[in-house]
Amino acid sequence: MVLATLGLSTDEEALYRALVEYPSATAAVLSATLEMPVGEVEKLLALLTSQGLVARTGNQGESRFVATSPAIALGPLVRQRREDLRRAELELAALTERFWVTASDRTAGDLVEVITGIELIGKRFAHIHAHAEKEVRALVTAQTVAVGRRDYPDEDESVKRGVHYRVVVERAIFEQDGANEDLGGAIGSGEEVRIIERVPIKLLIADRNLAMVPMDADGRAPAALLVHRSGLLDALLALFDNIWERARPLRLEPQGIVEAAGPGTPLADLDRHILSLLLAGLTDASIASQLGLSMRTVQRRVRDLMDLAGVHTRLQLGWHAARAHWA
């Protein structure tokens, strides 16, 4: 129930909502409406009256009750909850700042946690996804011990919140059942996904603050390392960036998932045409019109070419294209 956040129980909210529908009502009418014993309704009415949500009306005879205006009765509660959240956010910021101030004084043992057991690893894995704020980087191997590809529903929610995902998968992933559907869904939701022949380790990094590295079981209970901000985390970030630069982008086409050409591989004819027109000085709109494509398709393919070349501007793309004999 929505009003539970304001401190109302399920029955209290149900009674208040029912009374809002009547100009006034007796306990008996409310009892019939809610299919609740009259005695229980009377107790709830007394409680809501003490909270200012309900008022008793009528002089002689049977008592009737009316709901207090929601704006008057619930408005102060909403404002109080909002103020409580604001204070909690300020305290969270202060605690986070203090946490990183003292981070330099921590021992190596404090910077790396060892987690054992599939259930606990799965919970911490989901927690990292759910609490990421800006970016998640992941290396995904074909072999998983504790956390599989479909074990983190929080990933979709994070993408919807605007968290940027960059994922590198190894080629053997495609040999697994459901891999195309999983990767297609990830790319379709906005994740950047690349492929490489082999990924050395399974890795998850959130916001450059925390990393999880599952460890080989070797017959023992599954375990994982949680690495906090440190030189070791910097090394894991560098490892990811190196693999990301060497991996090939995957994109979703009507016929399925398509792998971009590698640096030493000739470009697809369409990409070559787009690139040659771009280098000739045509605008995206002119290229789209000439090749019978949508503007969005042209821009996406140019973006893929820039990612493949490892450059950030179209001027740099032209320089790389000349050096790689793309055009």
MARNU-996848 format. One record per residue: residue number from 1; residue in three letters; y negated, x, z of N, C-alpha, C, O in turn. Coordinates in steps of 0.2 Angstrom, whole numbers, plus 5000, padded with zeros to 4 digits. Example, Ala and Ser with C-alpha at 12.3 -4.5 7.8 and 13.67 -1.06 7.14 Angstrom:
% residues 2
1/ala/5028/5066/5039/5022/5062/5039/5016/5066/5039/5017/5071/5042
2/ser/5011/5064/5035/5005/5068/5036/5000/5064/5039/4994/5067/5040
***
This chain:
% residues 327
1/met/5006/5004/5000/5000/5000/5000/4994/5004/5000/4994/5010/5003
2/val/4989/5002/4996/4983/5007/4995/4979/5008/5002/4976/5013/5003
3/leu/4978/5003/5006/4974/5003/5012/4977/5007/5017/4974/5008/5023
4/ala/4983/5009/5016/4986/5013/5022/4982/5020/5023/4983/5022/5028
5/thr/4979/5022/5018/4975/5028/5018/4969/5027/5023/4966/5032/5026
6/leu/4967/5020/5024/4962/5019/5029/4964/5017/5036/4961/5015/5040
7/gly/4971/5018/5037/4974/5017/5044/4977/5010/5045/4979/5009/5050
8/leu/4977/5006/5040/4981/4999/5040/4988/5000/5039/4990/5004/5035
9/ser/4992/4996/5043/4999/4996/5042/5001/4992/5036/4996/4988/5033
10/thr/5007/4992/5033/5009/4987/5028/5008/4980/5029/5005/4976/5025
11/asp/5010/4978/5035/5009/4971/5037/5001/4969/5038/4999/4963/5036
12/glu/4998/4973/5041/4990/4972/5041/4987/4971/5035/4983/4967/5034
13/glu/4989/4976/5030/4985/4975/5024/4988/4969/5020/4983/4966/5017
14/ala/4994/4967/5020/4996/4961/5017/4993/4955/5020/4991/4950/5016
15/leu/4992/4955/5027/4988/4949/5030/4981/4949/5027/4978/4943/5026
16/tyr/4978/4954/5027/4971/4955/5026/4970/4952/5018/4965/4949/5017
17/arg/4974/4955/5014/4974/4953/5007/4975/4946/5006/4972/4942/5002
18/ala/4980/4943/5010/4981/4936/5009/4975/4932/5012/4973/4927/5008
19/leu/4972/4934/5017/4966/4930/5020/4960/4930/5015/4956/4926/5015
20/val/4960/4936/5011/4954/4937/5006/4955/4931/5001/4949/4929/4998
21/glu/4961/4929/5000/4962/4923/4995/4960/4916/4997/4959/4912/4993
22/tyr/4958/4916/5003/4957/4909/5006/4950/4909/5009/4947/4914/5012
23/pro/4946/4904/5008/4939/4903/5012/4940/4904/5019/4936/4907/5023
24/ser/4946/4901/5022/4948/4901/5029/4955/4899/5029/4957/4895/5025
25/ala/4959/4901/5034/4966/4899/5034/4968/4899/5042/4965/4903/5046
26/thr/4973/4895/5043/4976/4895/5050/4982/4900/5050/4984/4902/5045
27/ala/4984/4901/5056/4990/4906/5057/4996/4903/5053/5000/4907/5050
28/ala/4996/4896/5053/5002/4893/5051/5002/4894/5043/5007/4895/5040
29/val/4996/4893/5040/4996/4894/5033/4997/4901/5031/5001/4902/5026
30/leu/4995/4906/5034/4996/4913/5033/5003/4914/5034/5006/4919/5030
31/ser/5006/4911/5039/5014/4912/5040/5018/4910/5034/5022/4914/5032
32/ala/5016/4904/5031/5020/4902/5026/5019/4906/5020/5023/4908/5016
33/thr/5012/4909/5019/5011/4913/5013/5014/4919/5013/5017/4922/5008
34/leu/5015/4922/5019/5018/4929/5019/5025/4929/5021/5028/4934/5022
35/glu/5028/4923/5023/5035/4922/5025/5036/4926/5031/5041/4930/5031
36/met/5031/4925/5036/5032/4929/5042/5031/4925/5048/5028/4920/5047
37/pro/5035/4926/5053/5034/4921/5059/5027/4921/5062/5023/4925/5061
38/val/5026/4915/5064/5019/4913/5066/5017/4918/5072/5011/4920/5072
39/gly/5021/4919/5076/5020/4923/5082/5017/4930/5080/5013/4933/5082
40/glu/5021/4933/5075/5019/4939/5072/5012/4939/5068/5008/4944/5069
41/val/5011/4934/5065/5005/4933/5061/4999/4933/5066/4994/4936/5065
42/glu/5000/4929/5072/4995/4929/5077/4993/4936/5080/4987/4937/5082
43/lys/4998/4940/5081/4997/4946/5084/4993/4951/5079/4989/4954/5081
44/leu/4995/4950/5073/4991/4954/5068/4984/4951/5067/4980/4955/5066
45/leu/4983/4945/5067/4976/4942/5067/4972/4945/5073/4966/4946/5072
46/ala/4975/4945/5079/4972/4947/5085/4970/4955/5084/4964/4957/5086
47/leu/4974/4959/5081/4973/4966/5080/4967/4967/5075/4963/4971/5076
48/leu/4968/4963/5069/4963/4964/5064/4956/4961/5066/4951/4964/5064
49/thr/4956/4956/5071/4950/4954/5073/4946/4959/5078/4940/4960/5078
50/ser/4951/4963/5082/4948/4968/5086/4945/4974/5082/4941/4977/5084
51/gln/4948/4974/5076/4945/4980/5071/4939/4978/5067/4937/4982/5063
52/gly/4937/4971/5067/4932/4969/5063/4933/4967/5056/4929/4965/5052
53/leu/4940/4966/5055/4942/4965/5048/4943/4957/5047/4943/4954/5042
54/val/4943/4953/5053/4945/4946/5053/4940/4943/5058/4939/4946/5063
55/ala/4938/4937/5057/4934/4933/5062/4937/4926/5063/4939/4923/5058
56/arg/4937/4924/5069/4939/4917/5070/4933/4912/5069/4928/4914/5071
57/thr/4935/4907/5066/4930/4901/5065/4933/4895/5068/4939/4894/5069
58/gly/4928/4890/5068/4930/4883/5070/4929/4882/5077/4929/4887/5081
59/asn/4927/4876/5079/4926/4874/5086/4931/4871/5090/4935/4875/5094
60/gln/4933/4865/5089/4938/4862/5093/4944/4862/5088/4944/4862/5082
61/gly/4950/4861/5091/4956/4860/5087/4959/4867/5085/4958/4872/5089
62/glu/4962/4866/5080/4966/4872/5077/4961/4878/5075/4957/4876/5071
63/ser/4963/4884/5077/4958/4890/5075/4960/4891/5068/4965/4891/5065
64/arg/4954/4893/5065/4955/4896/5058/4952/4903/5058/4948/4905/5062
65/phe/4954/4907/5052/4952/4913/5052/4949/4915/5045/4951/4912/5040
66/val/4944/4919/5045/4941/4921/5038/4941/4929/5038/4940/4932/5043
67/ala/4942/4931/5032/4941/4939/5031/4934/4941/5031/4930/4938/5028
68/thr/4933/4946/5034/4926/4950/5034/4925/4953/5027/4930/4955/5024
69/ser/4919/4953/5024/4918/4956/5018/4921/4963/5017/4920/4967/5022
70/pro/4925/4964/5012/4928/4971/5012/4923/4977/5012/4924/4982/5015
71/ala/4917/4975/5009/4912/4980/5009/4909/4982/5016/4908/4988/5017
72/ile/4909/4977/5020/4907/4978/5027/4912/4980/5031/4911/4985/5035
73/ala/4918/4978/5030/4924/4980/5035/4927/4986/5033/4928/4990/5037
74/leu/4928/4988/5026/4931/4994/5024/4927/4999/5022/4929/5005/5022
75/gly/4921/4998/5020/4916/5003/5018/4915/5008/5023/4916/5014/5021
76/pro/4914/5007/5029/4913/5013/5034/4920/5017/5035/4919/5023/5036
77/leu/4925/5014/5034/4932/5017/5034/4932/5022/5028/4935/5028/5029
78/val/4930/5020/5023/4931/5024/5017/4926/5030/5017/4928/5035/5016
79/arg/4920/5028/5020/4915/5034/5021/4918/5039/5026/4917/5045/5025
80/gln/4921/5036/5031/4923/5041/5036/4929/5045/5033/4929/5051/5035
81/arg/4934/5042/5029/4939/5046/5026/4936/5051/5021/4938/5057/5021
82/arg/4931/5050/5018/4928/5054/5013/4925/5060/5017/4925/5066/5015
83/glu/4922/5059/5022/4919/5064/5027/4924/5068/5030/4923/5074/5030
84/asp/4930/5065/5032/4935/5069/5034/4938/5074/5029/4940/5080/5030
85/leu/4939/5072/5023/4941/5076/5017/4936/5081/5016/4938/5087/5014
86/arg/4930/5080/5016/4925/5085/5015/4925/5091/5020/4925/5097/5018
87/arg/4926/5089/5026/4927/5094/5031/4933/5098/5031/4933/5104/5032
88/ala/4938/5094/5028/4945/5098/5027/4944/5103/5022/4947/5108/5022
89/glu/4941/5101/5016/4940/5106/5011/4936/5112/5013/4937/5117/5011
90/leu/4931/5111/5017/4927/5116/5019/4931/5121/5024/4930/5127/5024
91/glu/4935/5118/5028/4939/5122/5032/4945/5126/5028/4946/5131/5030
92/leu/4947/5122/5023/4952/5126/5019/4949/5132/5015/4952/5137/5015
93/ala/4943/5131/5013/4939/5137/5010/4938/5142/5015/4939/5148/5013
94/ala/4936/5141/5021/4935/5146/5026/4942/5149/5028/4942/5155/5028
95/leu/4947/5145/5028/4953/5149/5030/4956/5153/5024/4959/5158/5025
96/thr/4955/5151/5018/4957/5155/5012/4953/5161/5012/4956/5167/5010
97/glu/4947/5161/5013/4942/5167/5013/4945/5172/5018/4945/5178/5017
98/arg/4946/5169/5024/4949/5173/5030/4955/5176/5028/4957/5182/5030
99/phe/4960/5172/5025/4966/5175/5023/4966/5181/5018/4969/5186/5020
100/trp/4961/5181/5013/4961/5187/5009/4957/5192/5012/4958/5198/5010
101/val/4952/5191/5017/4949/5196/5020/4954/5200/5024/4953/5207/5025
102/thr/4959/5197/5027/4964/5201/5031/4970/5203/5027/4974/5206/5030
103/ala/4970/5202/5021/4976/5203/5017/4977/5211/5016/4982/5213/5016
104/ser/4971/5215/5016/4972/5222/5016/4975/5225/5022/4977/5231/5021
105/asp/4975/5221/5027/4978/5224/5033/4985/5222/5034/4988/5225/5039
106/arg/4988/5219/5030/4995/5217/5030/4999/5222/5028/4998/5227/5024
107/thr/5005/5222/5031/5010/5227/5029/5014/5225/5023/5013/5220/5021
108/ala/5018/5230/5020/5022/5228/5014/5026/5222/5015/5027/5218/5011
109/gly/5029/5222/5021/5033/5216/5023/5030/5209/5023/5033/5204/5021
110/asp/5023/5209/5024/5020/5203/5024/5018/5201/5017/5017/5195/5016
111/leu/5018/5206/5013/5016/5204/5006/5021/5201/5001/5020/5199/4996
112/val/5027/5202/5004/5033/5200/5000/5038/5196/5005/5040/5199/5010
113/glu/5039/5190/5003/5044/5186/5007/5050/5185/5003/5051/5185/4997
114/val/5056/5185/5006/5062/5184/5004/5065/5177/5005/5065/5175/5011
115/ile/5066/5173/5000/5068/5166/5001/5076/5166/4999/5077/5168/4993
116/thr/5080/5163/5003/5087/5162/5001/5089/5154/5001/5086/5150/5005
117/gly/5094/5153/4996/5096/5146/4996/5093/5142/4991/5087/5142/4990
118/ile/5097/5139/4987/5095/5135/4981/5089/5130/4983/5084/5129/4979
119/glu/5091/5126/4988/5086/5121/4990/5079/5123/4992/5074/5121/4990
120/leu/5079/5129/4996/5072/5131/4998/5069/5135/4992/5063/5134/4991
121/ile/5072/5138/4988/5069/5141/4982/5066/5136/4977/5061/5136/4975
122/gly/5070/5130/4976/5068/5125/4972/5061/5122/4975/5057/5120/4971
123/lys/5061/5121/4982/5055/5118/4985/5049/5123/4984/5043/5120/4982
124/arg/5050/5129/4985/5044/5134/4984/5042/5134/4977/5036/5135/4975
125/phe/5047/5134/4972/5045/5134/4965/5041/5128/4963/5036/5129/4960
126/ala/5043/5122/4966/5039/5116/4964/5032/5116/4968/5027/5114/4965
127/his/5032/5119/4974/5026/5120/4977/5021/5124/4973/5015/5123/4973
128/ile/5023/5130/4970/5019/5134/4966/5016/5130/4960/5010/5130/4959
129/his/5020/5126/4957/5017/5122/4951/5012/5117/4954/5007/5116/4951
130/ala/5014/5113/4959/5010/5108/4962/5003/5110/4964/4998/5107/4964
131/his/5002/5117/4967/4996/5119/4970/4992/5124/4965/4987/5127/4967
132/ala/4995/5125/4959/4991/5129/4955/4985/5126/4953/4984/5120/4952
133/glu/4979/5130/4952/4973/5127/4951/4970/5128/4944/4967/5124/4940
134/lys/4972/5135/4941/4969/5136/4935/4974/5138/4929/4974/5136/4924
135/glu/4979/5143/4931/4983/5145/4926/4990/5147/4929/4991/5149/4935
136/val/4995/5145/4925/5002/5147/4927/5005/5151/4922/5005/5149/4916
137/arg/5008/5157/4923/5011/5161/4918/5019/5162/4920/5020/5162/4926
138/ala/5023/5161/4915/5030/5161/4916/5034/5165/4911/5032/5165/4905
139/leu/5039/5168/4913/5044/5172/4909/5050/5168/4910/5053/5167/4916
140/val/5054/5165/4905/5060/5161/4906/5066/5164/4903/5065/5166/4897
141/thr/5071/5166/4906/5077/5168/4904/5082/5163/4902/5081/5157/4905
142/ala/5087/5165/4898/5092/5160/4897/5097/5158/4903/5099/5153/4903
143/gln/5097/5163/4907/5102/5163/4913/5098/5161/4919/5093/5165/4921
144/thr/5099/5156/4922/5096/5154/4928/5101/5153/4933/5106/5150/4932
145/val/5099/5155/4939/5103/5155/4945/5102/5149/4950/5106/5145/4952
146/ala/5096/5149/4952/5094/5144/4957/5089/5138/4954/5090/5132/4956
147/val/5085/5140/4949/5080/5135/4947/5081/5134/4939/5079/5139/4936
148/gly/5083/5128/4937/5083/5128/4930/5077/5125/4926/5072/5124/4930
149/arg/5077/5124/4920/5071/5123/4916/5069/5115/4917/5063/5114/4917
150/arg/5074/5111/4920/5072/5104/4921/5071/5102/4928/5071/5097/4930
151/asp/5070/5108/4932/5070/5107/4939/5063/5107/4942/5062/5107/4948
152/tyr/5058/5106/4938/5051/5106/4940/5047/5101/4937/5043/5103/4933
153/pro/5048/5095/4939/5043/5089/4937/5036/5090/4938/5032/5087/4935
154/asp/5034/5094/4943/5027/5095/4945/5024/5099/4939/5017/5099/4939
155/glu/5027/5102/4935/5024/5106/4929/5020/5101/4925/5014/5103/4923
156/asp/5023/5095/4923/5019/5090/4919/5013/5088/4922/5008/5087/4919
157/glu/5013/5087/4929/5008/5085/4933/5002/5090/4933/4996/5088/4933
158/ser/5004/5096/4933/4999/5102/4933/4996/5102/4927/4990/5103/4927
159/val/4999/5101/4921/4996/5101/4915/4991/5096/4914/4986/5097/4911
160/lys/4993/5090/4917/4988/5084/4916/4982/5086/4920/4977/5083/4919
161/arg/4983/5090/4926/4977/5091/4930/4972/5097/4927/4967/5098/4929
162/gly/4975/5099/4921/4971/5104/4917/4973/5112/4919/4969/5116/4917
163/val/4979/5113/4922/4981/5119/4923/4984/5122/4916/4988/5119/4913
164/his/4982/5128/4915/4983/5131/4908/4990/5135/4909/4991/5139/4913
165/tyr/4995/5133/4905/5002/5136/4905/5003/5141/4899/5001/5139/4894
166/arg/5005/5147/4901/5007/5152/4896/5014/5154/4898/5016/5157/4903
167/val/5019/5153/4893/5026/5153/4894/5029/5158/4889/5028/5156/4883
168/val/5033/5162/4891/5037/5166/4886/5044/5165/4887/5047/5166/4893
169/val/5048/5163/4882/5055/5162/4883/5059/5167/4878/5057/5169/4873
170/glu/5065/5168/4880/5069/5172/4876/5073/5168/4871/5075/5162/4873
171/arg/5075/5172/4866/5078/5168/4860/5085/5164/4862/5086/5159/4859
172/ala/5088/5167/4867/5095/5164/4869/5094/5157/4872/5099/5153/4872
173/ile/5088/5155/4874/5086/5149/4876/5088/5143/4871/5091/5138/4873
174/phe/5087/5144/4865/5089/5139/4860/5096/5138/4859/5098/5133/4856
175/glu/5100/5142/4862/5108/5140/4862/5110/5135/4867/5115/5133/4867
176/gln/5105/5134/4872/5107/5129/4877/5105/5122/4875/5101/5120/4871
177/asp/5109/5117/4877/5108/5110/4876/5102/5108/4879/5100/5109/4884
178/gly/5098/5104/4874/5092/5101/4876/5086/5106/4876/5080/5104/4878
179/ala/5087/5112/4874/5082/5117/4874/5076/5115/4869/5070/5115/4871
180/asn/5078/5112/4863/5073/5110/4858/5068/5105/4861/5062/5105/4860
181/glu/5071/5100/4865/5068/5094/4867/5063/5097/4873/5057/5095/4873
182/asp/5066/5101/4877/5062/5104/4883/5056/5108/4880/5050/5107/4882
183/leu/5057/5112/4876/5051/5116/4873/5046/5112/4869/5040/5113/4869
184/gly/5049/5107/4865/5045/5103/4861/5040/5099/4866/5034/5098/4864
185/gly/5043/5096/4871/5039/5093/4876/5034/5097/4879/5028/5095/4880
186/ala/5035/5103/4881/5030/5108/4884/5025/5109/4879/5019/5109/4881
187/ile/5026/5111/4873/5021/5112/4868/5017/5106/4866/5011/5107/4866
188/gly/5020/5101/4866/5017/5094/4864/5012/5092/4870/5007/5089/4868
189/ser/5013/5094/4876/5009/5093/4882/5003/5097/4882/4998/5096/4886
190/gly/5003/5103/4878/4997/5108/4878/4999/5115/4881/4994/5119/4881
191/glu/5005/5116/4883/5007/5123/4885/5007/5127/4879/5009/5126/4873
192/glu/5005/5134/4880/5006/5139/4875/5013/5142/4877/5014/5145/4882
193/val/5017/5142/4871/5024/5145/4872/5025/5150/4867/5024/5149/4861
194/arg/5028/5155/4869/5030/5161/4864/5037/5163/4865/5040/5161/4870
195/ile/5040/5166/4860/5047/5168/4860/5047/5175/4859/5044/5178/4855
196/ile/5052/5178/4862/5054/5186/4861/5062/5186/4862/5065/5182/4864
197/glu/5064/5192/4859/5071/5193/4859/5074/5192/4866/5079/5189/4867
198/arg/5071/5196/4870/5074/5196/4877/5068/5197/4882/5064/5200/4882
199/val/5069/5193/4888/5065/5193/4893/5068/5196/4899/5074/5194/4901
200/pro/5065/5202/4902/5068/5206/4907/5070/5202/4913/5075/5203/4916
201/ile/5065/5198/4916/5066/5195/4922/5063/5188/4922/5059/5186/4917
202/lys/5066/5183/4926/5063/5177/4926/5057/5177/4931/5057/5180/4937
203/leu/5051/5175/4929/5045/5176/4933/5040/5170/4933/5040/5167/4928
204/leu/5037/5168/4938/5032/5163/4939/5026/5166/4943/5027/5168/4948
205/ile/5020/5165/4940/5014/5168/4943/5009/5162/4943/5007/5159/4937
206/ala/5006/5161/4948/5001/5156/4949/4994/5159/4951/4993/5162/4956
207/asp/4989/5158/4947/4982/5159/4948/4981/5167/4950/4976/5168/4954
208/arg/4985/5171/4948/4984/5178/4950/4985/5179/4957/4983/5185/4960
209/asn/4987/5174/4961/4988/5175/4968/4995/5175/4971/4996/5178/4976
210/leu/5000/5172/4968/5006/5172/4970/5011/5172/4964/5010/5169/4959
211/ala/5017/5176/4965/5022/5176/4960/5029/5175/4964/5030/5176/4969
212/met/5033/5172/4960/5040/5171/4962/5045/5174/4957/5044/5174/4951
213/val/5049/5178/4960/5054/5182/4956/5061/5181/4958/5063/5184/4963
214/pro/5065/5176/4955/5072/5175/4957/5076/5181/4956/5075/5185/4951
215/met/5081/5183/4961/5085/5189/4960/5092/5187/4958/5094/5181/4959
216/asp/5095/5192/4955/5102/5191/4953/5106/5190/4959/5106/5193/4964
217/ala/5111/5184/4959/5115/5183/4965/5120/5188/4966/5122/5190/4972
218/asp/5124/5190/4961/5129/5195/4961/5134/5192/4967/5137/5196/4971
219/gly/5136/5186/4966/5141/5183/4971/5138/5181/4978/5142/5178/4982
220/arg/5132/5183/4979/5129/5181/4986/5125/5175/4985/5124/5172/4979
221/ala/5122/5173/4990/5118/5167/4990/5112/5168/4986/5109/5173/4986
222/pro/5110/5163/4981/5104/5164/4977/5098/5166/4982/5097/5163/4987
223/ala/5093/5170/4979/5088/5172/4983/5082/5174/4978/5083/5174/4972
224/ala/5076/5174/4981/5070/5175/4977/5065/5178/4981/5065/5178/4987
225/leu/5060/5182/4977/5055/5186/4981/5048/5182/4979/5047/5180/4974
226/leu/5044/5181/4985/5038/5178/4984/5033/5184/4985/5033/5187/4990
227/val/5029/5185/4980/5024/5191/4980/5017/5189/4981/5015/5185/4976
228/his/5014/5191/4986/5007/5189/4987/5002/5194/4984/5005/5199/4981
229/arg/4996/5193/4984/4991/5197/4980/4992/5204/4983/4991/5206/4989
230/ser/4993/5209/4978/4995/5216/4980/4995/5220/4974/4995/5217/4968
231/gly/4996/5226/4975/4998/5231/4969/5004/5228/4965/5004/5229/4959
232/leu/5009/5226/4969/5015/5224/4966/5014/5218/4961/5016/5217/4956
233/leu/5009/5213/4964/5008/5207/4959/5004/5209/4953/5005/5207/4948
234/asp/4999/5214/4954/4996/5217/4948/5001/5220/4943/5000/5219/4937
235/ala/5006/5223/4945/5011/5226/4941/5015/5220/4937/5016/5221/4931
236/leu/5016/5215/4941/5020/5209/4937/5015/5206/4932/5017/5203/4927
237/leu/5009/5205/4934/5004/5203/4929/5004/5207/4923/5003/5204/4917
238/ala/5004/5214/4924/5003/5218/4918/5010/5217/4914/5010/5218/4908
239/leu/5015/5216/4917/5022/5215/4914/5022/5209/4909/5024/5209/4904
240/phe/5019/5204/4912/5018/5198/4908/5014/5198/4902/5016/5196/4897
241/asp/5008/5201/4903/5003/5202/4898/5006/5206/4892/5005/5205/4886
242/asn/5010/5212/4894/5013/5216/4889/5018/5212/4885/5019/5212/4879
243/ile/5022/5208/4888/5027/5204/4885/5024/5198/4881/5026/5197/4875
244/trp/5019/5195/4883/5015/5190/4880/5012/5193/4873/5013/5189/4868
245/glu/5009/5199/4873/5007/5201/4867/5012/5203/4862/5010/5202/4856
246/arg/5018/5204/4864/5023/5206/4859/5027/5200/4857/5031/5200/4852
247/ala/5026/5194/4860/5030/5188/4859/5027/5184/4853/5021/5185/4852
248/arg/5031/5180/4850/5028/5176/4844/5027/5169/4846/5031/5166/4849
249/pro/5021/5166/4844/5019/5159/4846/5024/5154/4843/5027/5155/4837
250/leu/5026/5149/4847/5029/5143/4844/5025/5138/4843/5020/5137/4848
251/arg/5025/5134/4838/5021/5128/4837/5026/5122/4835/5031/5123/4832
252/leu/5023/5116/4836/5027/5110/4835/5025/5107/4828/5019/5105/4828
253/glu/5029/5107/4824/5028/5104/4817/5032/5097/4816/5037/5096/4820
254/pro/5031/5093/4811/5035/5087/4810/5042/5088/4810/5047/5084/4812
255/gln/5044/5094/4807/5051/5096/4806/5054/5099/4812/5060/5100/4813
256/gly/5050/5100/4818/5053/5103/4824/5049/5109/4826/5043/5110/4824
257/ile/5052/5113/4830/5048/5119/4833/5048/5125/4827/5054/5126/4825
258/val/5042/5128/4826/5042/5133/4821/5039/5139/4824/5035/5139/4828
259/glu/5042/5145/4823/5041/5151/4825/5036/5155/4821/5037/5155/4815
260/ala/5030/5157/4823/5025/5161/4819/5028/5167/4817/5033/5170/4820
261/ala/5026/5170/4811/5028/5176/4808/5026/5182/4813/5021/5182/4816
262/gly/5030/5187/4813/5029/5193/4817/5024/5197/4813/5023/5196/4807
263/pro/5021/5203/4816/5017/5207/4813/5019/5210/4807/5015/5212/4802
264/gly/5026/5211/4807/5028/5215/4801/5031/5210/4796/5035/5212/4791
265/thr/5031/5204/4797/5034/5198/4793/5028/5195/4788/5023/5194/4791
266/pro/5030/5194/4782/5025/5191/4777/5023/5184/4780/5027/5181/4783
267/leu/5017/5182/4779/5015/5176/4781/5017/5170/4777/5019/5171/4771
268/ala/5018/5164/4780/5020/5158/4776/5014/5157/4771/5009/5159/4772
269/asp/5016/5154/4765/5012/5153/4759/5005/5149/4762/5000/5151/4760
270/leu/5006/5144/4766/5001/5140/4768/4996/5144/4772/4990/5144/4771
271/asp/4999/5148/4777/4994/5152/4781/4991/5158/4777/4985/5159/4778
272/arg/4994/5160/4772/4991/5165/4767/4985/5162/4763/4980/5165/4763
273/his/4986/5156/4761/4981/5152/4757/4975/5151/4762/4969/5152/4760
274/ile/4976/5149/4768/4971/5147/4773/4967/5154/4774/4961/5153/4774
275/leu/4971/5159/4775/4967/5165/4777/4963/5168/4771/4957/5170/4772
276/ser/4966/5167/4765/4962/5170/4759/4955/5166/4758/4950/5169/4757
277/leu/4956/5159/4759/4950/5155/4759/4945/5156/4764/4939/5156/4763
278/leu/4948/5158/4770/4943/5159/4776/4940/5166/4775/4934/5166/4776
279/leu/4943/5171/4772/4940/5177/4771/4935/5177/4765/4931/5181/4765
280/ala/4936/5172/4761/4931/5171/4755/4925/5167/4758/4920/5167/4754
281/gly/4925/5165/4764/4918/5162/4767/4918/5155/4767/4913/5152/4769
282/leu/4924/5152/4765/4924/5144/4766/4924/5142/4773/4927/5145/4777
283/thr/4921/5136/4774/4921/5133/4781/4928/5130/4782/4932/5129/4777
284/asp/4930/5128/4788/4936/5124/4789/4936/5118/4785/4942/5116/4783
285/ala/4931/5114/4785/4931/5108/4781/4932/5109/4774/4936/5105/4771
286/ser/4929/5114/4771/4931/5116/4764/4938/5117/4763/4941/5115/4758
287/ile/4941/5121/4767/4948/5123/4767/4952/5117/4767/4957/5117/4763
288/ala/4951/5113/4772/4955/5107/4773/4955/5103/4767/4960/5100/4765
289/ser/4949/5102/4764/4948/5098/4758/4952/5101/4752/4955/5097/4748
290/gln/4951/5107/4751/4954/5111/4745/4962/5110/4746/4965/5110/4741
291/leu/4965/5111/4752/4972/5111/4753/4975/5105/4754/4981/5104/4755
292/gly/4971/5100/4755/4973/5093/4757/4976/5093/4764/4981/5089/4765
293/leu/4973/5096/4769/4975/5096/4776/4970/5093/4780/4964/5092/4778
294/ser/4972/5092/4786/4967/5089/4791/4963/5095/4794/4966/5101/4794
295/met/4957/5094/4796/4953/5099/4799/4957/5102/4805/4957/5108/4806
296/arg/4960/5098/4809/4964/5100/4815/4969/5105/4813/4970/5110/4817
297/thr/4973/5103/4808/4978/5108/4805/4976/5114/4804/4979/5120/4805
298/val/4970/5115/4800/4967/5121/4798/4965/5125/4804/4967/5131/4805
299/gln/4962/5122/4809/4959/5125/4815/4965/5128/4819/4965/5133/4822
300/arg/4971/5124/4819/4976/5126/4823/4980/5132/4820/4982/5136/4824
301/arg/4981/5132/4814/4984/5137/4810/4980/5144/4811/4982/5149/4811
302/val/4973/5143/4810/4969/5149/4811/4969/5152/4818/4970/5158/4819
303/arg/4970/5147/4823/4971/5149/4830/4977/5153/4831/4978/5158/4835
304/asp/4983/5150/4828/4989/5154/4828/4989/5161/4825/4992/5165/4827
305/leu/4985/5161/4819/4985/5168/4816/4981/5173/4821/4983/5179/4821
306/met/4976/5170/4824/4972/5175/4829/4977/5177/4835/4977/5182/4837
307/asp/4981/5172/4837/4986/5173/4843/4991/5179/4840/4992/5183/4844
308/leu/4993/5178/4834/4998/5182/4831/4995/5189/4831/4999/5194/4832
309/ala/4989/5190/4828/4986/5196/4827/4983/5199/4834/4982/5205/4834
310/gly/4983/5195/4839/4981/5197/4846/4973/5199/4846/4971/5203/4849
311/val/4969/5194/4842/4962/5195/4842/4959/5189/4845/4962/5184/4846
312/his/4952/5189/4846/4949/5184/4849/4943/5181/4845/4941/5175/4846
313/thr/4942/5184/4839/4937/5181/4834/4939/5181/4827/4944/5185/4826
314/arg/4936/5177/4823/4938/5177/4816/4936/5184/4812/4940/5186/4808
315/leu/4931/5187/4815/4929/5193/4812/4935/5198/4813/4937/5202/4809
316/gln/4937/5198/4819/4943/5203/4821/4949/5201/4817/4953/5205/4815
317/leu/4950/5195/4816/4956/5192/4812/4955/5195/4805/4961/5197/4802
318/gly/4949/5195/4802/4949/5198/4795/4950/5205/4795/4954/5207/4790
319/trp/4948/5209/4800/4950/5216/4800/4957/5217/4801/4960/5221/4797
320/his/4961/5213/4805/4968/5214/4806/4972/5212/4800/4976/5215/4798
321/ala/4969/5207/4796/4973/5204/4790/4973/5210/4785/4978/5211/4781
322/ala/4967/5213/4784/4967/5219/4779/4971/5224/4781/4974/5227/4777
323/arg/4972/5226/4788/4976/5232/4790/4983/5230/4789/4987/5234/4788
324/ala/4985/5223/4790/4992/5221/4790/4994/5219/4783/5000/5217/4782
325/his/4989/5219/4778/4991/5217/4771/4993/5210/4771/4997/5208/4768
326/trp/4989/5206/4775/4991/5198/4775/4988/5195/4770/4990/5190/4767
327/ala/4982/5197/4767/4979/5194/4762/4977/5198/4756/4974/5196/4751
***
